[in-house]
Amino acid sequence: MCDVDYVRSIVNNGLSKNDAVRLFVECDFRVLAKVANEITEKVTGNSVTFVNNVVINYSNICVAQCPICAFYRPPKHPEAYVRSPQEIINAVREARARYGVDELHINGGFNPDLTIEYFEEVFSGVKRAVPEIIIKGPTAAEVDFYARVWRMSSREVLERLKVAGLDVLSGGGAEILSEDVRKIITPYKFDANTWLRIQKEAHEVGLHTNATMLYGHIEQPHHIVEHVMAIKRLQEETGGVLMFIPIKFVPWNTRLLKDGIVKGPAPPEYDIKVIAISRLILGSTIGRIGAYWASTGKRLASTLLLSGANDLVGTMINEQVMKQAGLREYTTIEELASIAREVGRRPYLRDTLHRKLIEVKP
């Protein structure tokens, strides 16, 4: 019987891949969540952290056109755009002045018309305008694409972006680190080993990274387990991963949904299992696991904080929203703090490098 004591004993004896898959498949989500929560409390106590950040997409033009993505627009599409460096700088300056953001999260699509000089101008300009901001982005997938377009090595791209002002590499582009899944959901992106290689290169040149996993589409439990174990091995080798963020796949307006390959979002019980098994595998190897409210919803995010997660990622203020008076499609520091307090946690505002800045009081 898969009860709490059984799961504890399996984890304490060393969790193998087969063990983890069996627990994922056979155990009730509440049992996994309870044990995962116990481990999290040992690792980080009752703290929940998050960053106050603004998200800016420099371009939505992407030639990869992945069937999991509803964001991209092909070149010359009427809705396609490229933001100028000055536009991005102004947006960061405004977000800092209005909301006190500490982080710029910047990424976009695979736009073959952009140059390395464009990104250098963006990053260096942001740092001159707002020296205290931490710049996080782009993804390893973007680094790989642009390195090939620019005929540079990915390491050289990382080094130049770091000199220009990049502080942390975004964790995106990992999706699921399994080729049989990737050939369906991201057929024109790089392979799993390249994502892992670029992450390692980032750590070697002095850039910390996040690591993500996109779940809830066509993957199977063994894909989830293999992915998390690959992230754990990376962290054991380099120590450069700041946080692991499982991201729930939102299918609306994607080709996967239109083609009938997926029927809808994964159920909440599956979300809880994903977070829980991630903590059971990672243990204390990666201290922070994100409950990504932007994809799961805020109500479920609070439950995930009792299932192995201990970070609410960020306020995710979007510069498009800021241009529309009165519209707020993001959350606030106070709301994220309330989500943490609802489940008996103490909320802390952190920076990108996971240094606790201040406890958010009621």
N, C-alpha and C positions, 0 to 999 in steps of 0.2 A: 504493500500500500504506500502511495506517495504522500506521506504526511510530513510535517515540519521536521520531526526528528530524523526521518529518512533523508531528507534533502540536506540537512545540516551535516549528517555523517558523510554523505557523498562529497560535499564541498570540502569538508575538513580533511578527507583522505586524498584530495587532489582531483580536480575536475577534469576528466578527459573529454575529448570531442564527443565520443559516443555517450558518455554520461550526460553531457550538456544537452545533446539532442534528445535523449530519452526523457530528461526532466522537462524540457520544453514541450514535448508531445504529450507526455503522460500525466503531468502534474497539474492540479488546479492552479489557476493564476493567483489566487489568494495565498496559497501555500508558498509559491515562489516569491511573491511580493513580501511576505512576512520575513523570510530568511534574508532576502536581499536588503530589506530595511534594517535588519539587525547588523548586517555587515557595514552598511553605510554609516550607521550611528557610531560604529567603532572607528571608522575611517575619519569622519569629519564631524562627529557629534551631531548637534541639532541645528547646525547652521545651513542656510540656503543663501546662495549668492546669485548675483546678476550684475550686468553692466548697463550703464546708460549710454546707448549708442544710436547713431544715425546710419541708415543703410542707403547707399547711393549706387545705382546701376549706371556705369559710364556709357553703356550701349546695350540695346536689346537685339542688335543684329547678330545672328549666329548661323553659320553655315552647317553646323552639325545637325540641327533640326531633329533632336531626339524625340521619340514618341512619348516620353514621360514628361515633356516640358510644354507648358502653355505660355511661357514667357517670351520665347524667341520670336523674332520676325526676320524673314529673309531679306537680303539686300534689296533696296529700292521699293520695299513695301511702304505704303502710305503711313503706317504707324511706326516705321523704323526710325531710330534716332541715335545720335552720338552727342554726348554732352561735351562741351568745350572744357578745357582745364579751368578757365576762369569761372564757368558756371558751377563746376564742382567745388571750387575753392569758396565761392560765395555761399553755396548751400551749407558747407561745413561751418563757415563762420557764423551763419545765421543760426544753425542748430546749436552751436556752442553758446551763443549769446542768449537764445530763447529758452533752451532746455538744459543747458549745462552738460552736454554730452561729453564723454571722455574718450569715445571710440568712433572712428569712421570704419564701417564695414563696406568695402567697395568690391564689386565684381560685375561681370557682364557676360556677354556671349562670346562666340568665336568670330570676331570681326577682322577679316584679313586686311582691311585698309588701315588699321591702326599700327603705329610704329612704337618702338621702345622709347623714343624721345617723347611721345605723347604721354606715356605713363610716368616717365621721369619728371616731366613738367607738372603733371597732376600731383604726384607725391611730394616733390620738393616745394611746390607752391602751397600745398596744404600745410606743410610743416612751417613755412615762413609766416603764413597767415595765422595759424593756430598752433604754436610750438608744443603745447601741452597735449595735443590730441595723439592718440595711438592709432596707427593705420593698420587695419587687418584686411587682407585680401591680396591678390586674387586667389583662385583655387589652383590646385596642382594641374587640373585639366587645362585651364587657361595658360598656365606656364608652359605646358607641353605644346599646346597649339601654337602659341606665339613663338616659341623657340624654333619650331619647324618653319614657320613663315619667315622669320627673321634670319634663319640659317645660323642660329647660335645654339650652344648647349643650354640645357635647362639650368645648369649650375651658373652659367654666365648671366642668364636672365635674372636669377635669384640674387646674385651678387650685385648687379646693377640696380635692381629695384630696392635692395636694402640700402645701398649708398644714397639713393634718391629719397629715402624716408620710410620705406616699408618696415613695419615692426614685427608683424605676425602673419603667417600664411594661413588663409582660410582653409577649413577642413573639407570643403565641398569637392565634388567630382568623384568621390569614392563610390557612391551609389551602393552597389553590392560587389564585393571583391571576388567575383566568380564569373568566369568567361561564358559559361552557358546561359547565365542571366544577362550579362552585359551585351551579348550579341543581339538580344531582343530589345532591351530598354535603352541602350546607348550604342548602337551599332557602329557609329563613326568616331567614337571617342577612343582614347588610348586604353590599354589593357590594365588589369589590376596591378601587375608588377611595376608598371611605370608609375602609377599613383604612389605606390609604396617607395619606389626609388626617389621620386621628387620630394616626398616628405622627408626622407632620410637626408637628402642633399640640403634641404632647407635647414634642418637641425645642424648639419655640419658647417654651414656658413653663418650660423648664429641666429637663425630665425626660429622661434617657437611656432608650433602649428596647433590647430584643432584637428580633430578627426570626426568624420560623420559617417552615417549609414542611412541610406534611403530604403525603407522597408514598407511592406504592405501593398506590393504589386504582384509579381509572379514568383517571388522567392519562396523557398521551402525552409523549414526549420534548420536543416543542416547548412544552408547558405548563411543564415544569421549567425550561427555558431562559428563557422569558418571565418566570417568577416571579423567578428569580435576578437577571435583568437589571433588573427593576423595583426590587428591593432595592438593587442597585448604584446606580441613578439616585437613589434616596432618600438614600443615604449621601453621594453626591457633592454633593447639594444642601444637606444639613443637617449631616452629620457626627455625628449623634446615635445611630447604631446601634452597640451594644457588641459584638454577636456575632450570627452567623447560625447557626441550629440547624435542620437538616433532621431531621424526625421521621418515622420509619417508621410507617405505618399498621398497627395491630394489629387485625385484623378480628373476633376472637372476640367473640361476644355482641352484635355490631352488626347493624343491619337490612340493611346492604349485603351482609353474608355470608348472612344468613337468606333474603334475596330472590334470592340467586344472582348478584348484580351483581359481586361479587368471589369468588374461589375460595379464597383464602388469602393469606398474607403474600408480599411480593415476595422473590425469591431474593437471596442475599448479593451476587451479581455486580451486581445492579441497585443495591443499597445503595452499593457501592463507586463505581459510575459516577456516582450522584447527588452524592456527596461530592466526587469528583474534578472533575466538570464545574462544580460550585459554585466550587471554588478556581480553576479555569482562567478562569472568568468574573470572579470578584471580585478575583483577584490580591491586592494589598495594600490594596485599598479598604476591606475589612473584615478586620482581622488575624486574628480568631479565628473558626473554624468548629467547631461542636460535633459530637462523636461521642456521640449520645444513647443511652447504654448501656441506659437503661430501656426503650427500644423495640426496639433491635437485639440486645440481649444483650451481656454483657461480653466474650465471646470475639471477636465481630465488631467490637466497638468498638476493640479493639487493632489490628485490621487497618485500620480507618478512620483511625487515627492515622498510617498510612503511605500514606494515599490523599488527603491534603489537609486533614484535620481536625487540630486541635491543642488541643482543649479537651474535657474529659470532663463538662462541665456542672455536676454537683454530686452530693453524697451523697444528696439527695432523701429525707431522713428524714421519715417520715409519722407524724403525730401519732396516728393510729389504731393503728399498729403499736406505738407506745410504751406503749399501755395494755394490751398483751398480753404478759405476762411471758415472756421467753425466745424470742419470735418476732422475727426480723430479716429483713424483706423489703426491706431497703435495703442499700446498700453502706457502706463505711467509707472514711475518708481513706487508710488504709494500703492497702486493696485497690485503690483508684483509682491510687494511687502505683505499686503493683506492675504494674498494667496498662500504665502509661506506661513504666516501666523495662524491661518485657518487650521493647519495640520500640526500646530505646536512647534513650528520651527522659528528660529531667530533669523530675520532677513538682514543680509549685508550687501551693501553696494560695493562692488569690486571694480578693479580695472581689468583690462584685457589679459594681463599677466597674472591674474588671480591673486593680487595683493588686496586684502580686505581694506576698504577705505573707511567705511563708517556703518555702524548698525542703524538701520532705518527704524526709528521709533514710531509708535502709533500717533 
